[in-house]
Amino acid sequence: MADPKKKEKDFTTEVDTLLPEAQSIAKSGKLQDAVDKLLVLEKQARNASDLQSTTRLVTAAVELCYEARDYAALNSNINVLSKKHGQFKATVQAMVEKAIGWLEEIRQREGTEKWLELVETLRSVTEGKIFLETPRARVTLLLAHYHEELCKNPTPKSPPPKESLQTASDLLSELQVETYSSMERREKTKFLLEQMRLLIAVARQKDAEVDKDKKESLAGGDAEWVKVKVGGRKVNEEFLKEKENEELKLKYYDLMIQHALHHSAYLDVAKYYEKVWETPSIKEDENGKGQAALEHIVYYVVLAPHDNEQSDMLHHLFADPALSKLELQYNLVKCFTTPELMRWPGIESIYGPFLRKTPVFSEDARWEDLHTRVIEHNVRVVAQYYTRITLPRLTALLDLTSQQTEETLSRLVVSGTIWARIDRPAGVVNFKAKRSAEDVMNDWSSDMQKLLGLVEKAWMGMNAAQAAQSRAKAST
């Protein structure tokens, strides 16, 4: 490929004369003769660095093949013209873009076979050429969608649906569109989202084929799930905040929610739903999508394991005026923000009939996760009010067996949520850590400073009162 040099001769007049003549020859059934005439002048124009004339002749040659419906000649000429010595980049680009514009019509008129031949020709011509990276990506996207359709509607000659879907995903994944400088930002984001969508489809298919109890590291669709996470980082979330990109934003967070749910990362799910809820079109729909998004935020932030970030998000959500319009969800969040015990039988009887009908809690695993969060909340409350408590009493408060209570305490201690020690022989749980002599002395010193400060303040108040009394007596 060559960049345009200084034009040595202008072939515009010759091209204007030759194009009608070539068209008439092609219409008479002599397509090859017409193309040959164009290629002779094309070589002269190319050697004379006449970019405009060369481009007109090249596009005219392939257009004659298309109009004659000679697709073998079309594919052959696209290949040959793109490899001509000293061929201009702009000429090849114009020829490729013109051929891409014919793809849809060829598919409808001639069928899939001719369409696939032209697609493969264009992919071959554009391979490895930076100035054609965007047209190649667009053609590859069409081919990926074709293979995805084969997965959904297989034909007798098509490969198994699993292979078709894998092929579609691999075709798109090989495109590093985030590095394409010639592609617009919006189109680039669409490609990244399509890559993520197909990767998730492949991952779900692989996960369904693998027994989860026997899964090893990166078995099943784990590799695809990792690629989805990497792809999500390539999308600029600030760009998605623009009003005209709301559709892309909602699609992106839907994909990220699917990824987070696969890993049971409930706090991440809540964050993604919060981003969805903050979208103006969603937030304005208070009784539809806006309400659904807010409900999902509540459900998943409650399901998330307790830590500083989860607690902060939960309290901010509780203070949001929009939540007060949802009575049941408001009361559920209130239970988790109030330092009081929640008895599971009571929670189950009050919220169970409604929550179990929702898509979130229709799965038994998530309902058990909610039970676990209620227990963990109760343990934190007990640790806040008790320094020592008997194991039978704690078991009764948590509505658990002795073994379940010990397992829950152990999990919370390991995660650093609480400090606790179990004295099994005595049957006592201690929630107060033993303090070193240095800590005791530091606390004593701090308390003495506070006490002396109060004494000094009281002494100054007494002196002021005595002085006021003395002045009053003197005046009388």
GIHU-V213468 format. One record per residue. N is the residue number from 0. RES is the residue in three letters. PHI is phi in whole degrees, 0 to 359 (* if undefined). Layout:
n;res;phi
N;RES;PHI
N;RES;PHI
This chain:
n;res;phi
0;MET;*
1;ALA;228
2;ASP;273
3;PRO;299
4;LYS;257
5;LYS;293
6;LYS;293
7;GLU;271
8;LYS;206
9;ASP;259
10;PHE;258
11;THR;300
12;THR;298
13;GLU;298
14;VAL;293
15;ASP;299
16;THR;284
17;LEU;283
18;LEU;300
19;PRO;298
20;GLU;296
21;ALA;295
22;GLN;296
23;SER;293
24;ILE;295
25;ALA;296
26;LYS;292
27;SER;280
28;GLY;100
29;LYS;255
30;LEU;297
31;GLN;296
32;ASP;297
33;ALA;297
34;VAL;295
35;ASP;300
36;LYS;300
37;LEU;294
38;LEU;290
39;VAL;297
40;LEU;290
41;GLU;299
42;LYS;296
43;GLN;296
44;ALA;294
45;ARG;295
46;ASN;292
47;ALA;269
48;SER;61
49;ASP;268
50;LEU;298
51;GLN;298
52;SER;292
53;THR;299
54;THR;297
55;ARG;298
56;LEU;290
57;VAL;295
58;THR;295
59;ALA;293
60;ALA;296
61;VAL;289
62;GLU;291
63;LEU;296
64;CYS;296
65;TYR;293
66;GLU;295
67;ALA;278
68;ARG;59
69;ASP;262
70;TYR;284
71;ALA;294
72;ALA;292
73;LEU;299
74;ASN;296
75;SER;296
76;ASN;292
77;ILE;298
78;ASN;296
79;VAL;293
80;LEU;295
81;SER;286
82;LYS;253
83;LYS;299
84;HIS;297
85;GLY;72
86;GLN;293
87;PHE;283
88;LYS;298
89;ALA;296
90;THR;293
91;VAL;298
92;GLN;297
93;ALA;296
94;MET;295
95;VAL;295
96;GLU;295
97;LYS;293
98;ALA;293
99;ILE;298
100;GLY;294
101;TRP;270
102;LEU;303
103;GLU;297
104;GLU;293
105;ILE;297
106;ARG;295
107;GLN;287
108;ARG;271
109;GLU;253
110;GLY;101
111;THR;287
112;GLU;299
113;LYS;295
114;TRP;298
115;LEU;296
116;GLU;299
117;LEU;292
118;VAL;299
119;GLU;295
120;THR;298
121;LEU;295
122;ARG;294
123;SER;292
124;VAL;292
125;THR;272
126;GLU;296
127;GLY;77
128;LYS;251
129;ILE;298
130;PHE;288
131;LEU;245
132;GLU;295
133;THR;290
134;PRO;301
135;ARG;297
136;ALA;297
137;ARG;294
138;VAL;294
139;THR;296
140;LEU;297
141;LEU;299
142;LEU;293
143;ALA;296
144;HIS;295
145;TYR;297
146;HIS;292
147;GLU;294
148;GLU;297
149;LEU;297
150;CYS;293
151;LYS;281
152;ASN;231
153;PRO;294
154;THR;253
155;PRO;301
156;LYS;265
157;SER;282
158;PRO;293
159;PRO;303
160;PRO;307
161;LYS;300
162;GLU;292
163;SER;297
164;LEU;293
165;GLN;297
166;THR;297
167;ALA;300
168;SER;294
169;ASP;296
170;LEU;300
171;LEU;284
172;SER;293
173;GLU;284
174;LEU;273
175;GLN;267
176;VAL;295
177;GLU;295
178;THR;262
179;TYR;281
180;SER;282
181;SER;274
182;MET;263
183;GLU;294
184;ARG;298
185;ARG;294
186;GLU;295
187;LYS;298
188;THR;295
189;LYS;299
190;PHE;297
191;LEU;298
192;LEU;292
193;GLU;294
194;GLN;301
195;MET;296
196;ARG;297
197;LEU;291
198;LEU;297
199;ILE;295
200;ALA;298
201;VAL;294
202;ALA;298
203;ARG;296
204;GLN;296
205;LYS;292
206;ASP;298
207;ALA;292
208;GLU;270
209;VAL;253
210;ASP;290
211;LYS;297
212;ASP;288
213;LYS;247
214;LYS;290
215;GLU;254
216;SER;299
217;LEU;56
218;ALA;269
219;GLY;63
220;GLY;261
221;ASP;299
222;ALA;297
223;GLU;293
224;TRP;296
225;VAL;296
226;LYS;296
227;VAL;298
228;LYS;297
229;VAL;296
230;GLY;298
231;GLY;297
232;ARG;286
233;LYS;281
234;VAL;276
235;ASN;277
236;GLU;290
237;GLU;294
238;PHE;296
239;LEU;290
240;LYS;286
241;GLU;295
242;LYS;301
243;GLU;287
244;ASN;253
245;GLU;299
246;GLU;298
247;LEU;293
248;LYS;298
249;LEU;294
250;LYS;293
251;TYR;298
252;TYR;289
253;ASP;296
254;LEU;293
255;MET;292
256;ILE;295
257;GLN;299
258;HIS;295
259;ALA;294
260;LEU;295
261;HIS;299
262;HIS;263
263;SER;55
264;ALA;272
265;TYR;296
266;LEU;294
267;ASP;296
268;VAL;300
269;ALA;299
270;LYS;296
271;TYR;293
272;TYR;294
273;GLU;294
274;LYS;297
275;VAL;296
276;TRP;295
277;GLU;284
278;THR;294
279;PRO;308
280;SER;295
281;ILE;282
282;LYS;294
283;GLU;290
284;ASP;273
285;GLU;294
286;ASN;258
287;GLY;239
288;LYS;295
289;GLY;297
290;GLN;295
291;ALA;298
292;ALA;296
293;LEU;296
294;GLU;299
295;HIS;294
296;ILE;300
297;VAL;299
298;TYR;299
299;TYR;279
300;VAL;289
301;VAL;289
302;LEU;286
303;ALA;289
304;PRO;301
305;HIS;288
306;ASP;203
307;ASN;298
308;GLU;294
309;GLN;296
310;SER;296
311;ASP;297
312;MET;295
313;LEU;295
314;HIS;289
315;HIS;294
316;LEU;294
317;PHE;295
318;ALA;277
319;ASP;286
320;PRO;299
321;ALA;296
322;LEU;290
323;SER;296
324;LYS;284
325;LEU;256
326;GLU;300
327;LEU;295
328;GLN;293
329;TYR;297
330;ASN;293
331;LEU;295
332;VAL;295
333;LYS;300
334;CYS;300
335;PHE;277
336;THR;265
337;THR;268
338;PRO;284
339;GLU;227
340;LEU;292
341;MET;245
342;ARG;280
343;TRP;302
344;PRO;303
345;GLY;292
346;ILE;299
347;GLU;295
348;SER;285
349;ILE;279
350;TYR;259
351;GLY;304
352;PRO;304
353;PHE;276
354;LEU;295
355;ARG;294
356;LYS;273
357;THR;279
358;PRO;300
359;VAL;291
360;PHE;260
361;SER;290
362;GLU;277
363;ASP;297
364;ALA;298
365;ARG;286
366;TRP;294
367;GLU;292
368;ASP;296
369;LEU;296
370;HIS;301
371;THR;297
372;ARG;294
373;VAL;296
374;ILE;297
375;GLU;297
376;HIS;299
377;ASN;295
378;VAL;295
379;ARG;297
380;VAL;295
381;VAL;299
382;ALA;295
383;GLN;285
384;TYR;259
385;TYR;244
386;THR;264
387;ARG;219
388;ILE;209
389;THR;288
390;LEU;297
391;PRO;299
392;ARG;294
393;LEU;296
394;THR;299
395;ALA;293
396;LEU;292
397;LEU;270
398;ASP;57
399;LEU;230
400;THR;279
401;SER;298
402;GLN;295
403;GLN;297
404;THR;297
405;GLU;296
406;GLU;297
407;THR;295
408;LEU;299
409;SER;298
410;ARG;296
411;LEU;289
412;VAL;292
413;VAL;297
414;SER;285
415;GLY;83
416;THR;289
417;ILE;225
418;TRP;248
419;ALA;204
420;ARG;224
421;ILE;254
422;ASP;263
423;ARG;295
424;PRO;302
425;ALA;275
426;GLY;68
427;VAL;233
428;VAL;251
429;ASN;253
430;PHE;259
431;LYS;246
432;ALA;287
433;LYS;292
434;ARG;257
435;SER;284
436;ALA;300
437;GLU;296
438;ASP;295
439;VAL;297
440;MET;293
441;ASN;295
442;ASP;296
443;TRP;297
444;SER;297
445;SER;295
446;ASP;296
447;MET;296
448;GLN;296
449;LYS;296
450;LEU;296
451;LEU;297
452;GLY;296
453;LEU;293
454;VAL;298
455;GLU;296
456;LYS;294
457;ALA;294
458;TRP;295
459;MET;293
460;GLY;294
461;MET;295
462;ASN;298
463;ALA;294
464;ALA;293
465;GLN;297
466;ALA;293
467;ALA;295
468;GLN;294
469;SER;297
470;ARG;293
471;ALA;293
472;LYS;293
473;ALA;294
474;SER;287
475;THR;278
